[in-house]
Amino acid sequence: MKILFCTVELAPYAKVGGLADVAYSLPKALKELKNDAQIAIPAYPMLLNNKELDIKKVSLPKCKHIKHLYETTINSCKVWLIEPHNNPFKDCKTSNTLYSATRDAYLSFSEAVFEACLETDWMPDIIHCNDWHTGFIPLLHKEKWSNQLPNTSTVFTIHNLAYQGEFGPDTLDAVDLPSSLFDMDKTESYGMVNFIKTGCSYADAVNTVSEKYAEEIQHSKYGCRLEGLMSHLASQNKLYGIVNGIDTDYFNPHTDPRIPHNFTAKHLKGKNECKEAILKEMKWKNNDNLLATMITRLSSQKGFHYILESIPFMEQHNIQLTILAKGDEDLAEELTRIQKEKPHLLRIFNKFDNELAHKLYAGSDMIFMPSNYEPCGLGQMIAMQYGTLPLVRKTGGLADTVQDLHNGFTFEAECSEEFQHALARAIFLHNDKTYWNNMIKNAMKTDFTWKQSAKKYMKMYKDSIENSKKSNKVLAHSA
């Protein structure tokens, strides 16, 4: 099967969140299942100028939507770097500026994806779209490009329903589509063109990145005003929940070159040495206190209010916390203030830093992920690979991957007291080294490879092809 994975993030070169890691590892897993999987991403300057990548320019005739097309290989998969006319991604020079692009930049990229397929004569069976930035690709396929790619079906993955991409009705004009498509059954939501709704309405299959989240978004609490559409998709058997995996070759404490000491589940001495290295780097005394970390976005979604409200509790129990996160500036300011007041308790790194992230995953005792909601979450899986036990709120993918007192700690009620109760249990068990080490080994043995999830994606792809055939028959009959 030929699969084109369309994304605006790709680890480790253009990374803000979990989408980048999925884009890096899922196509490789699909390729290992004997598929021809390749990736399409905007030609960001940070990619074109990266000396690690062997980038070649593809010779094309003059194209309406593509100025330049480049090819490279990342994680064994071919990658198209697509530069539309007027170079709308020219300001995306670092991960910090990745989302400085405009609405029309993503529309141009979406049109260019089809042109790249046609001009290179590589016709995918599946175009796999991800998040709102690629939400117009299923629409463009059905309304403009289906004659040129009649045997292609589209799949749309929701990595986070809260970010929907809402713009004015003139969005349709920008891609030469009729205003009649500005309709509540197609693109319109609360008076705006909604990219995620558009992707879900037009794709042949839709999935979220965990089974629990697929259930949650069918209700108003998590549905972000699209719960009706999600329930409809579920009733049509077009909504799937497939938990993400991680690249366990890349996130491997036995071979990871980014951590100061390697280790395995059988030989944990290196993990203790990684902890000592963190304490030294933070200028904290070498001790056996519980060392926790958060590696995430600075966002209210991530449950930072639990942390802020639990500072006295953590101080009382000598818990030290490192936070590597960028995002909400008000949150960053508040955490920086606490760091200045309590340098023995907290360190905040307001940046993206892949090297530091690996060190924190390897050397911490726990990772805090008390999210208000979490479509999947990769941090808890990565942490468990390194024997760092997650403390999570039981929602979305966190509920699907963390088992209380087996490979981590969970709480459910949305209150700081419950977070603190879970943390108190962790503190108690941290003092029982036999039990704690058994939990570490359970965590490190949990299977977070892409093998099973990739097979589930293959089933969804096959279902999407059948859905597309049925849809085409209906259209042909109505014509």
C-alpha positions in Angstrom: 0.0 0.0 0.0 1.2 3.5 -0.8 0.8 5.9 2.1 1.5 9.6 2.1 1.8 11.0 5.6 1.1 14.8 5.6 2.4 16.7 8.6 3.6 20.1 9.6 5.9 18.7 12.3 8.7 16.1 12.1 11.0 15.1 14.9 13.7 16.0 15.7 14.0 18.8 13.2 10.7 20.6 13.3 9.1 19.8 16.6 6.6 21.4 19.0 4.5 18.5 20.3 3.7 14.9 20.0 2.7 15.1 16.3 6.4 15.5 15.4 7.3 12.2 17.2 4.4 10.4 15.5 5.4 11.7 12.1 9.0 10.4 12.8 8.0 6.9 13.9 4.7 5.8 12.5 5.7 5.9 8.8 8.7 3.8 9.6 6.5 1.3 11.4 4.2 1.2 8.4 7.2 0.7 6.1 8.2 -2.3 8.2 4.8 -3.8 7.5 5.9 -3.8 3.8 4.1 -0.6 2.8 5.5 2.2 0.7 5.2 5.0 3.3 6.6 8.5 2.7 6.1 11.9 4.3 5.1 15.3 3.0 6.0 18.4 5.0 6.5 22.1 4.2 10.0 23.0 3.1 10.9 24.9 6.2 14.3 26.8 6.2 15.2 24.8 9.3 15.0 21.6 7.2 16.5 23.0 4.0 19.5 24.4 5.9 20.1 21.4 8.1 23.5 19.9 7.2 22.6 16.6 8.7 20.1 16.0 5.9 21.0 14.9 2.4 18.5 17.0 0.5 18.1 16.8 -3.3 16.0 19.0 -5.5 13.4 17.2 -7.7 13.2 18.4 -11.3 9.6 19.3 -12.1 7.9 21.2 -15.0 6.5 24.6 -14.1 3.7 23.9 -11.6 0.8 26.0 -10.5 1.2 25.3 -6.8 4.8 24.2 -6.3 7.8 26.4 -6.6 10.3 23.8 -5.5 10.1 20.2 -4.4 12.9 18.6 -2.5 13.5 15.0 -1.3 15.4 13.6 1.7 15.3 10.5 3.9 14.5 10.6 7.6 14.3 7.5 9.8 14.4 5.3 6.6 11.4 7.0 5.0 11.4 9.3 1.9 10.4 12.8 2.8 9.0 15.4 0.4 9.9 19.0 1.3 7.3 21.1 -0.5 7.8 24.8 -1.1 4.7 26.5 -2.5 4.9 29.7 -4.6 5.8 32.9 -2.6 7.6 30.7 0.0 4.9 31.1 2.7 6.9 29.2 5.3 10.1 31.3 4.9 9.8 32.6 8.5 9.6 29.1 10.0 13.3 29.0 10.8 13.2 27.3 14.2 10.8 25.1 16.2 10.0 28.2 18.2 8.7 29.9 15.0 7.2 26.8 13.4 3.6 28.1 13.7 4.3 31.6 12.4 2.8 30.5 9.0 -0.6 31.9 7.9 -3.8 30.1 6.9 -3.0 30.5 3.3 0.4 28.9 3.7 -1.4 25.7 4.9 -3.9 25.9 2.0 -1.0 26.3 -0.5 0.8 23.3 1.0 -2.4 21.3 0.8 -2.9 22.0 -2.9 0.8 21.3 -3.5 0.5 17.9 -2.0 -1.7 16.7 -4.9 0.5 18.4 -7.5 3.5 16.6 -6.1 1.8 13.2 -6.4 0.8 13.9 -10.0 4.0 15.4 -11.2 6.2 12.7 -9.7 3.7 10.0 -10.8 3.4 8.6 -7.3 -0.2 8.0 -6.6 -0.9 7.1 -3.0 -3.6 4.7 -1.9 -3.9 6.7 1.3 -3.3 10.3 2.1 -3.0 10.5 5.9 -3.7 14.0 7.2 -2.8 15.2 10.7 -4.4 18.0 12.7 -6.1 21.1 11.4 -3.3 22.4 9.2 -4.0 19.6 6.8 -7.7 19.6 7.3 -8.5 20.9 3.8 -6.7 18.0 2.1 -9.7 15.6 2.3 -12.0 18.4 1.0 -9.7 19.3 -1.8 -9.4 15.7 -2.8 -13.2 15.2 -3.0 -14.0 18.6 -4.6 -11.0 19.2 -6.9 -8.6 16.4 -7.3 -10.6 13.2 -7.2 -10.6 12.7 -11.0 -6.8 12.8 -11.0 -6.5 10.5 -8.0 -9.6 8.4 -8.2 -8.2 5.4 -6.3 -6.9 7.5 -3.3 -8.7 7.7 0.0 -8.1 10.1 2.8 -7.6 9.5 6.6 -7.7 12.3 9.1 -6.0 12.0 12.6 -7.0 14.3 15.4 -4.0 14.8 17.7 -5.8 17.5 19.7 -9.4 18.5 19.1 -9.0 21.8 21.0 -6.9 23.3 18.1 -9.4 23.5 15.2 -8.2 26.2 12.8 -11.1 28.6 12.5 -11.2 31.3 9.7 -13.6 33.4 7.8 -15.8 32.2 4.9 -13.3 33.7 2.4 -11.2 30.6 3.1 -13.1 28.8 0.3 -12.3 31.6 -2.1 -8.6 31.2 -1.4 -8.7 27.7 -2.9 -11.3 28.5 -5.7 -14.1 26.5 -4.1 -17.8 27.6 -4.2 -19.4 29.4 -1.2 -22.0 26.6 -1.2 -19.5 24.5 0.7 -19.8 26.9 3.6 -22.5 24.7 5.1 -22.9 23.1 8.5 -22.6 19.6 7.0 -19.3 20.4 5.4 -17.0 23.2 6.5 -19.0 25.6 8.6 -19.0 25.7 12.4 -20.4 28.6 14.5 -20.1 31.0 11.6 -16.5 30.1 10.7 -14.7 27.8 8.3 -13.4 25.1 10.6 -10.4 23.1 9.3 -10.7 20.2 11.7 -14.4 19.9 11.1 -13.7 20.0 7.3 -11.1 17.2 7.6 -13.5 15.1 9.7 -16.5 15.7 7.4 -14.6 14.8 4.2 -12.1 12.1 5.2 -13.0 8.5 4.6 -11.9 7.6 8.1 -11.1 9.6 11.2 -9.1 8.6 14.3 -7.9 10.0 17.5 -4.6 9.0 19.2 -6.1 6.9 21.9 -9.2 4.8 22.5 -10.3 6.7 25.6 -10.1 10.1 23.8 -12.2 8.8 20.9 -14.9 8.1 23.5 -14.4 11.4 25.4 -14.8 13.7 22.4 -18.3 12.4 21.8 -19.4 14.3 24.9 -19.6 18.1 25.6 -16.9 18.1 28.2 -14.2 17.2 25.7 -15.9 17.6 22.4 -14.9 21.3 21.9 -18.3 22.0 20.3 -17.9 19.2 17.8 -19.2 16.4 20.0 -22.2 16.0 17.7 -20.0 15.4 14.7 -17.9 13.0 16.6 -20.9 11.0 17.8 -22.1 10.9 14.2 -18.8 9.6 12.9 -18.8 6.9 15.6 -22.4 5.9 14.6 -21.1 5.5 11.0 -18.2 3.4 12.2 -15.8 6.0 10.8 -14.3 7.1 14.2 -11.3 5.1 15.5 -9.2 5.3 18.6 -5.6 4.1 18.1 -3.1 4.8 20.8 0.3 6.1 19.6 3.5 4.2 19.9 7.0 5.5 20.2 10.2 4.7 18.5 11.9 2.4 21.0 15.1 2.4 19.1 15.4 6.2 19.5 14.1 6.2 23.1 16.3 3.4 24.4 18.2 3.9 27.7 20.6 1.1 26.8 21.9 2.9 23.7 20.9 6.5 24.0 23.9 8.7 23.3 22.3 11.8 24.9 22.3 10.5 28.4 25.4 10.4 30.7 25.0 6.8 31.6 23.3 3.9 29.8 21.2 1.3 31.6 18.7 -1.5 31.3 15.8 -2.9 33.4 18.2 -5.5 34.7 21.0 -3.1 35.5 19.7 0.1 37.0 23.0 1.5 38.3 23.2 3.8 35.3 19.8 5.3 36.1 21.0 6.3 39.5 24.0 7.9 38.0 21.8 9.8 35.6 19.9 11.1 38.6 23.1 12.2 40.2 24.1 14.0 37.0 20.8 16.0 37.0 21.2 16.9 40.7 24.7 18.2 39.9 23.5 20.1 36.9 20.7 21.7 38.9 23.2 22.4 41.7 21.1 20.4 44.2 22.7 18.2 46.8 23.1 14.6 46.0 20.2 13.0 47.9 17.5 10.3 47.8 14.6 12.7 47.7 12.0 12.1 45.0 13.1 13.9 41.8 10.2 14.7 39.4 10.1 16.3 36.0 7.6 17.7 33.5 8.5 17.8 29.8 5.6 19.4 28.0 3.9 22.5 26.7 3.3 25.4 29.1 -0.5 25.2 28.8 -3.4 25.1 31.2 -4.4 21.8 29.4 -1.4 20.2 31.0 -2.7 20.6 34.6 -0.1 23.2 35.9 -2.7 24.4 38.4 -2.2 21.1 40.3 1.5 21.9 40.5 1.1 25.5 41.6 -1.4 24.5 44.2 0.8 21.7 45.5 4.1 23.6 45.9 3.7 23.6 49.7 3.0 19.9 49.7 6.1 19.2 47.6 8.2 21.4 49.7 7.0 19.7 52.9 8.0 16.3 51.4 11.3 17.4 49.9 10.2 16.7 46.3 12.3 18.5 43.7 10.9 19.3 40.3 12.5 20.3 37.0 10.2 21.6 34.2 11.2 21.8 30.6 8.4 23.5 28.8 7.6 26.5 26.5 4.3 28.2 25.8 2.1 30.3 28.0 4.1 33.3 29.1 2.0 34.0 32.2 2.7 30.4 33.4 6.4 30.8 32.7 6.5 34.0 34.7 4.8 32.4 37.7 7.0 29.4 37.7 10.1 31.6 37.3 8.9 33.6 40.3 8.6 30.3 42.4 12.1 29.2 41.2 13.6 32.5 42.5 11.8 32.1 45.8 12.5 28.3 46.2 15.6 27.4 44.2 16.0 24.3 46.3 12.6 23.1 45.0 12.1 24.1 41.4 14.0 24.6 38.1 12.1 25.9 35.0 13.7 25.8 31.5 11.4 27.8 29.2 12.7 26.4 25.9 12.8 23.4 23.6 15.9 21.3 24.4 16.0 17.7 23.1 19.3 16.9 24.8 18.0 18.0 28.2 14.7 16.2 27.7 16.5 12.9 27.3 18.6 13.6 30.4 15.5 14.4 32.4 13.6 11.3 31.2 16.6 9.1 32.2 17.5 10.6 35.5 14.2 11.5 37.1 12.2 9.3 39.5 8.8 10.5 38.2 7.2 12.5 35.5 4.1 14.5 36.3 1.3 14.6 33.7 -1.8 15.7 35.6 -3.5 16.8 32.4 -7.1 18.2 32.2 -7.4 16.2 29.0 -4.8 14.3 27.0 -5.5 12.9 23.5 -2.7 10.4 23.9 0.5 11.8 25.5 3.9 10.5 24.6 5.8 11.7 27.6 4.5 9.0 29.9 5.5 6.3 27.4 9.0 7.7 26.9 9.4 8.2 30.6 8.5 4.6 31.3 11.1 3.4 28.7 13.6 5.1 30.9 12.2 3.7 34.2 10.7 7.1 35.2 7.3 6.5 36.7 4.4 8.7 35.5 1.8 10.3 37.8 -1.1 11.1 35.6 -4.7 12.1 35.6 -6.9 9.2 34.3 -7.9 10.7 31.0 -7.4 10.0 27.3 -4.3 8.1 26.4 -3.0 8.5 29.9 -5.8 6.2 31.1 -5.0 3.8 28.3 -1.3 3.4 29.1 -0.7 3.9 32.8 -1.8 1.3 35.3 -2.0 2.5 38.9 0.6 0.9 41.2 1.9 -1.3 38.3 3.8 1.1 36.0 2.8 4.4 37.5 0.3 6.3 39.6 -3.1 7.7 38.6 -5.9 9.9 40.0 -9.2 10.8 38.4 -11.0 13.6 40.2 -10.1 17.1 39.0 -8.8 18.5 42.3 -5.3 19.2 43.7 -6.1 17.0 46.8 -6.4 14.0 44.6 -3.1 14.8 42.9 -1.5 15.1 46.3 -3.0 11.8 47.5 -1.5 10.0 44.4 1.8 11.8 45.1 1.7 10.7 48.7 1.4 7.1 47.6 4.4 7.5 45.4 6.4 9.0 48.2 5.5 6.1 50.5 6.5 3.5 47.8 9.6 5.4 46.9 10.9 4.5 50.3 10.3 0.8 49.6 13.1 0.2 47.2 12.1 -3.4 46.3 8.6 -2.3 45.3 9.8 0.8 43.6 12.4 -1.1 41.5 9.7 -3.6 40.6 7.5 -0.8 39.3 10.5 0.6 37.3 11.0 -2.8 35.7 7.2 -3.1 34.9 7.4 0.3 33.3 10.4 -0.5 31.2 8.9 -3.8 30.0 5.6 -2.2 28.9 5.3 -2.5 25.1 5.0 0.9 23.6 6.3 -0.1 20.1 4.3 0.8 17.0 3.8 -2.8 16.1 0.2 -3.2 17.3 -0.9 0.3 16.6 0.5 0.2 13.0 -1.6 -2.9 12.4 -4.6 -1.0 13.6 -3.8 1.9 11.2 -3.6 -0.7 8.4 -7.1 -1.9 9.2 -8.4 1.7 9.3 -6.7 2.4 5.9 -8.4 -0.6 4.4 -11.7 0.5 5.9 -11.2 4.0 4.4 -10.7 2.5 1.0 -14.0 0.7 1.3 -15.7 3.8 2.6 -14.3 5.8 -0.4 -15.6 3.2 -2.9 -19.1 3.3 -1.3 -19.0 7.1 -1.3 -18.0 7.2 -5.0 -20.9 4.8 -5.9 -23.4 7.1 -4.1 -22.0 10.1 -6.0 -22.1 8.3 -9.3 -25.7 7.2 -8.7 -26.8 10.6 -7.7 -25.2 12.1 -10.8 
